[in-house]
Amino acid sequence: MKRISQKLLIFLKWLIAGIIMLEVASFLAISLSNYWIYGQLRDGETVRYDPYALFLEGVRPTYNNPAPGKEALTFWLFGGSTMRGATDYDDRTIPSFLAQFWNQEEPKLPAAIVNLGEDGFNSLMETKYLQKLLIDKPAPSLIIFFDGANDTAYFAQHRTPDAHQGYERVRGLIEDYHRSLFGLLKPLNAAMWSSFTREFYDKFRQGVIRIDPGAPVLQQFVDSCERRYDYIQKIAASFGAKFLLIWQPCWWAETEPVAKQVRKEEDVILGKRSALRYNFVVTYRALVERLQKKPYFINFQNILCSRTAPVYQPDGIHLQDEGRKMMARYIGQTLKERLLIAQHQDNPQAWASMRSQRHQTQKIR
């Protein structure tokens, strides 16, 4: 009996040591990869708890807006860290560049552009944030969601339609208290669900385990996104605002040719992670096929493929200064064309669906 007890103690000792070593190894892998990609050990910026959106950094300042009270329009721009701006400079974000472009080109209709991008937000989190803002503030003229990358990344990590940043961590803390005996040990349970080992596994699944294009969960995810965006359009209309969904460009999801020299330089920076690219392309394709005929949908998936120099940061999602400037120019031009159509229809408050009209024209021809 004593011998069995000794062996059991040795086994438990090595088990605990193995768990600790695995956690340390996962911590090093994640922290060092964050430093290599983002230049810092932590992923994202400092946030605070929010009862609506779960967490928030707050509105980022936008340069080039008109003086308060002189704006004719207000644009709310939602998105993840690409919209917020993966830069230390507030004047180099997509909203700041867009404000510069718009307020120079459209002096008769100056617009106050609000940067509501939040690190890690996908469409689910943005919808909650929009709800909070519509309760607390006057509705804007236009609501823009700049989506694609985070929805795709979190689905690839968690393989559920409800995926968002911290999904497993929050779900485990809430459900496990009654679901398992281990849930009674709240500190240990919290540590398990927020462990680096679990985070490492989620990122491993995102980049290594391929998504089945015919999987029911992918169909459920697409259905969920469609219902969400349709709902946002209805909510925006009920407040007298217009809604646009801009499907963001992403190195991993590009399907059109890029100049060989540019691609060569980017391959050196980004490396070749075939499963990650495959997962992005599969998910992007499924979502675009479902959303492409929606009147609010604008597909910018391949809009940067004509670039003559690298515009992506090493992660293949965030943009460099020139990339953000290009995106602001494309967004501004699209909004300008839609506004001209609305004015031509003698209804300056209506943002006509250019995408829908083009589709109808093609049918007539």
Legacy VTK file of the C-alpha trace (Angstrom):
# vtk DataFile Version 3.0
C-alpha trace
ASCII
DATASET POLYDATA
POINTS 365 float
0.000 0.000 0.000
2.829 2.339 0.878
4.493 1.531 -2.425
1.320 2.354 -4.352
1.003 5.653 -2.498
4.585 6.567 -3.356
4.048 5.792 -7.036
0.831 7.786 -7.022
2.605 10.762 -5.473
5.394 10.523 -8.049
2.825 10.358 -10.845
0.961 13.402 -9.491
4.229 15.284 -9.091
5.225 14.664 -12.703
1.687 15.404 -13.900
1.696 18.798 -12.182
5.212 19.489 -13.423
4.150 18.572 -16.961
1.122 20.878 -16.803
3.291 23.735 -15.543
5.901 23.130 -18.246
3.192 23.029 -20.927
1.726 26.290 -19.643
5.155 27.956 -19.568
5.911 26.744 -23.098
2.540 28.042 -24.341
3.143 31.365 -22.578
6.516 31.754 -24.273
5.150 30.770 -27.691
2.248 33.237 -27.518
4.193 36.109 -25.940
7.134 35.813 -28.321
4.835 35.560 -31.353
3.008 38.692 -30.158
6.329 40.493 -29.839
7.458 39.312 -33.272
4.227 40.320 -35.006
3.035 43.329 -32.989
6.196 44.527 -31.266
4.780 43.933 -27.768
4.295 40.961 -25.442
0.579 41.575 -24.901
-2.074 41.164 -27.578
-4.139 44.340 -27.979
-4.330 47.440 -25.817
-5.609 48.297 -22.339
-9.385 47.877 -22.091
-12.098 48.340 -19.480
-15.144 46.214 -18.741
-18.375 47.294 -20.434
-21.771 45.732 -19.601
-22.947 45.994 -23.211
-19.875 45.242 -25.302
-17.938 43.154 -22.708
-14.839 45.359 -23.066
-13.949 48.701 -24.647
-10.921 50.890 -25.237
-13.036 53.940 -26.041
-13.457 56.226 -29.033
-10.162 56.979 -30.777
-9.688 60.629 -31.822
-10.224 61.421 -35.502
-8.272 64.186 -37.213
-9.592 66.446 -40.008
-13.178 66.633 -38.734
-15.073 69.957 -39.066
-15.473 72.222 -36.062
-18.234 71.041 -33.674
-21.647 72.188 -34.845
-20.597 72.659 -38.472
-20.981 69.068 -39.597
-23.885 68.216 -41.900
-23.397 64.450 -41.579
-22.097 62.049 -38.962
-20.458 58.725 -39.845
-19.938 55.968 -37.269
-17.163 53.585 -38.318
-17.107 50.213 -36.537
-14.555 47.451 -36.899
-11.619 45.757 -35.248
-8.061 46.953 -34.833
-7.670 47.576 -38.576
-10.368 50.236 -38.412
-9.155 51.544 -35.064
-5.658 51.775 -36.540
-2.623 49.599 -35.796
-0.489 52.726 -35.459
0.646 55.043 -32.674
-0.596 58.088 -34.592
-4.243 59.179 -34.427
-3.905 61.126 -37.681
-2.928 57.994 -39.647
-6.027 55.866 -39.101
-8.580 55.035 -41.786
-11.179 57.389 -40.203
-8.675 60.278 -40.059
-7.642 59.776 -43.681
-11.319 59.448 -44.669
-12.175 62.696 -42.849
-9.350 64.426 -44.695
-10.555 63.131 -48.061
-14.252 63.743 -47.453
-14.052 67.208 -45.937
-11.798 68.404 -48.759
-13.923 66.929 -51.537
-17.383 67.571 -50.073
-17.221 71.024 -48.406
-20.995 71.466 -48.794
-21.647 68.355 -46.697
-18.899 68.233 -44.063
-18.938 65.029 -42.051
-17.898 64.287 -38.491
-16.323 60.841 -38.660
-16.182 58.828 -35.444
-13.618 56.037 -35.017
-15.434 53.271 -33.112
-12.997 50.516 -34.039
-12.027 48.241 -31.143
-9.178 45.741 -30.998
-10.544 42.222 -31.423
-14.116 43.199 -32.279
-16.069 41.196 -34.833
-19.611 41.778 -36.084
-21.153 40.224 -32.972
-19.296 42.572 -30.614
-19.862 45.564 -32.895
-23.605 44.916 -32.833
-23.599 45.085 -29.035
-21.520 48.259 -29.134
-23.924 49.811 -31.645
-26.822 49.015 -29.328
-25.080 50.838 -26.476
-24.364 53.917 -28.597
-27.893 54.161 -30.011
-29.197 54.147 -26.436
-26.731 56.780 -25.218
-26.237 59.090 -28.218
-28.142 60.654 -31.148
-28.185 58.408 -34.213
-25.691 59.183 -37.008
-26.337 59.689 -40.717
-24.406 56.562 -41.656
-23.250 53.394 -39.869
-20.343 51.487 -41.415
-19.158 48.040 -40.338
-15.660 47.176 -41.614
-15.638 43.394 -41.163
-14.271 40.080 -42.348
-10.937 39.278 -40.734
-11.970 38.962 -37.077
-15.191 37.083 -37.848
-13.137 34.636 -39.902
-10.306 34.323 -37.374
-12.532 33.643 -34.369
-14.644 31.154 -36.279
-11.466 29.305 -37.281
-10.348 29.275 -33.645
-13.585 28.226 -31.941
-15.647 26.614 -34.756
-18.946 28.028 -33.501
-21.309 30.677 -34.953
-21.096 32.625 -31.676
-17.307 33.021 -31.655
-15.723 36.256 -30.473
-12.582 37.312 -28.647
-12.384 35.520 -25.285
-15.306 33.245 -26.201
-14.110 30.092 -24.414
-12.861 32.073 -21.423
-16.156 33.837 -20.768
-18.345 30.848 -21.617
-16.370 28.545 -19.346
-16.531 30.912 -16.380
-20.297 31.294 -16.696
-21.337 27.729 -17.521
-18.854 25.572 -15.629
-19.906 26.651 -12.144
-22.950 24.358 -12.406
-21.752 22.120 -15.223
-18.895 20.392 -13.405
-17.533 19.777 -9.912
-14.346 21.548 -10.936
-16.438 24.675 -11.491
-16.830 25.022 -7.716
-13.126 25.827 -7.518
-13.578 29.251 -9.057
-9.949 30.447 -9.024
-8.668 27.214 -10.599
-11.541 27.127 -13.062
-10.806 30.708 -14.122
-7.123 29.870 -14.519
-7.911 26.850 -16.675
-10.194 28.704 -19.092
-7.814 31.653 -19.384
-4.684 29.511 -19.646
-2.035 30.062 -22.285
-2.297 26.382 -23.186
-5.934 26.756 -24.217
-5.158 29.981 -26.089
-2.300 28.255 -27.888
-4.593 25.387 -28.895
-7.182 27.827 -30.295
-4.537 29.552 -32.414
-3.138 26.182 -33.471
-6.598 25.140 -34.650
-6.961 28.418 -36.555
-3.732 28.002 -38.493
-3.290 24.236 -38.816
-6.666 22.444 -38.772
-8.557 23.070 -42.008
-12.215 24.071 -42.119
-14.461 21.712 -44.068
-16.328 23.831 -46.678
-19.324 21.520 -46.327
-19.401 21.484 -42.525
-22.835 22.294 -41.024
-21.206 24.644 -38.501
-19.884 26.826 -41.338
-23.398 27.061 -42.775
-24.716 27.967 -39.315
-22.045 30.652 -39.016
-22.988 32.173 -42.385
-26.700 32.075 -41.464
-25.936 33.827 -38.176
-23.916 36.593 -39.855
-26.617 37.182 -42.467
-29.341 37.528 -39.832
-27.140 39.870 -37.804
-26.403 42.216 -40.704
-30.036 42.222 -41.857
-31.032 43.150 -38.312
-28.511 45.999 -38.192
-29.868 47.384 -41.450
-33.396 47.403 -39.998
-32.247 49.007 -36.741
-30.309 51.701 -38.612
-33.340 52.465 -40.791
-35.574 52.764 -37.734
-33.282 55.557 -36.482
-33.201 57.279 -39.875
-29.620 56.169 -40.568
-28.116 54.172 -43.424
-26.018 51.038 -42.978
-23.107 49.825 -45.088
-21.059 46.667 -44.616
-17.572 46.947 -46.101
-15.898 43.555 -46.479
-12.296 44.301 -45.638
-9.249 43.269 -47.674
-6.969 40.701 -46.110
-3.704 39.188 -47.372
-4.857 35.711 -46.351
-8.139 35.947 -48.282
-7.016 37.563 -51.540
-8.026 35.574 -54.615
-6.890 37.882 -57.438
-3.343 38.208 -58.857
-0.822 40.532 -57.209
2.385 41.804 -58.858
5.044 39.086 -58.554
7.649 41.356 -56.980
5.170 42.583 -54.379
4.063 39.043 -53.562
7.678 37.952 -53.301
8.435 40.661 -50.741
5.291 39.817 -48.788
6.066 36.084 -48.766
9.362 36.899 -47.040
7.511 38.928 -44.408
4.494 36.703 -43.863
5.791 33.231 -44.572
3.692 30.447 -46.061
0.957 29.207 -43.768
-1.216 27.303 -46.203
-3.856 26.128 -43.702
-4.392 29.654 -42.379
-4.786 31.048 -45.886
-7.080 28.133 -46.786
-9.310 28.783 -43.755
-9.573 32.481 -44.563
-10.410 31.858 -48.225
-13.038 29.204 -47.415
-14.782 31.372 -44.818
-14.564 34.573 -46.870
-15.992 32.766 -49.901
-18.931 31.378 -47.934
-19.790 34.770 -46.430
-19.360 36.751 -49.652
-21.552 34.317 -51.610
-24.306 34.809 -49.053
-23.995 38.594 -48.639
-23.022 39.794 -52.118
-26.562 40.666 -53.231
-27.449 42.559 -50.070
-28.063 46.287 -50.734
-25.740 47.251 -47.873
-22.799 45.032 -48.904
-19.582 46.377 -50.465
-16.922 43.790 -51.268
-13.386 45.167 -50.859
-11.847 41.702 -50.440
-9.489 42.111 -53.415
-9.401 45.883 -53.723
-5.733 46.126 -52.712
-4.535 43.505 -55.204
-3.437 46.273 -57.594
-0.845 47.521 -55.091
2.690 48.191 -56.322
4.340 47.759 -52.910
3.524 45.857 -49.696
0.712 47.526 -47.725
0.086 44.860 -45.064
1.819 44.523 -41.719
3.506 41.164 -40.898
0.253 39.571 -39.673
-1.348 39.974 -43.112
-4.413 41.751 -41.713
-3.391 45.137 -40.338
-2.385 47.807 -42.824
0.611 50.073 -43.095
0.131 53.842 -43.477
-0.176 53.641 -47.258
-2.682 50.789 -47.006
-4.880 52.743 -44.589
-4.703 55.778 -46.860
-5.733 53.657 -49.867
-8.669 52.199 -47.946
-9.851 55.651 -46.865
-9.676 56.820 -50.475
-11.714 53.819 -51.711
-14.305 54.212 -48.946
-14.594 57.951 -49.541
-15.021 57.494 -53.278
-17.727 54.877 -52.727
-19.611 57.129 -50.297
-19.285 60.078 -52.660
-20.768 58.084 -55.555
-23.657 56.916 -53.407
-24.324 60.448 -52.206
-24.354 61.756 -55.785
-26.912 59.106 -56.698
-29.051 60.133 -53.714
-28.847 63.812 -54.687
-29.759 62.959 -58.273
-32.890 61.330 -56.897
-33.719 64.600 -55.061
-33.388 62.855 -51.715
-30.133 63.925 -50.051
-30.886 61.941 -46.918
-31.139 58.633 -48.762
-27.970 56.624 -49.417
-28.997 54.759 -52.549
-27.690 51.272 -52.983
-25.154 51.525 -55.780
-24.475 47.801 -55.499
-28.157 46.977 -56.002
-28.528 49.341 -58.957
-25.514 47.840 -60.709
-26.981 44.379 -60.233
-30.286 45.506 -61.776
-28.476 47.154 -64.715
-26.604 43.944 -65.444
-29.911 42.064 -65.507
-31.448 44.540 -67.989
-28.448 44.250 -70.291
LINES 1 366
365 0 1 2 3 4 5 6 7 8 9 10 11 12 13 14 15 16 17 18 19 20 21 22 23 24 25 26 27 28 29 30 31 32 33 34 35 36 37 38 39 40 41 42 43 44 45 46 47 48 49 50 51 52 53 54 55 56 57 58 59 60 61 62 63 64 65 66 67 68 69 70 71 72 73 74 75 76 77 78 79 80 81 82 83 84 85 86 87 88 89 90 91 92 93 94 95 96 97 98 99 100 101 102 103 104 105 106 107 108 109 110 111 112 113 114 115 116 117 118 119 120 121 122 123 124 125 126 127 128 129 130 131 132 133 134 135 136 137 138 139 140 141 142 143 144 145 146 147 148 149 150 151 152 153 154 155 156 157 158 159 160 161 162 163 164 165 166 167 168 169 170 171 172 173 174 175 176 177 178 179 180 181 182 183 184 185 186 187 188 189 190 191 192 193 194 195 196 197 198 199 200 201 202 203 204 205 206 207 208 209 210 211 212 213 214 215 216 217 218 219 220 221 222 223 224 225 226 227 228 229 230 231 232 233 234 235 236 237 238 239 240 241 242 243 244 245 246 247 248 249 250 251 252 253 254 255 256 257 258 259 260 261 262 263 264 265 266 267 268 269 270 271 272 273 274 275 276 277 278 279 280 281 282 283 284 285 286 287 288 289 290 291 292 293 294 295 296 297 298 299 300 301 302 303 304 305 306 307 308 309 310 311 312 313 314 315 316 317 318 319 320 321 322 323 324 325 326 327 328 329 330 331 332 333 334 335 336 337 338 339 340 341 342 343 344 345 346 347 348 349 350 351 352 353 354 355 356 357 358 359 360 361 362 363 364
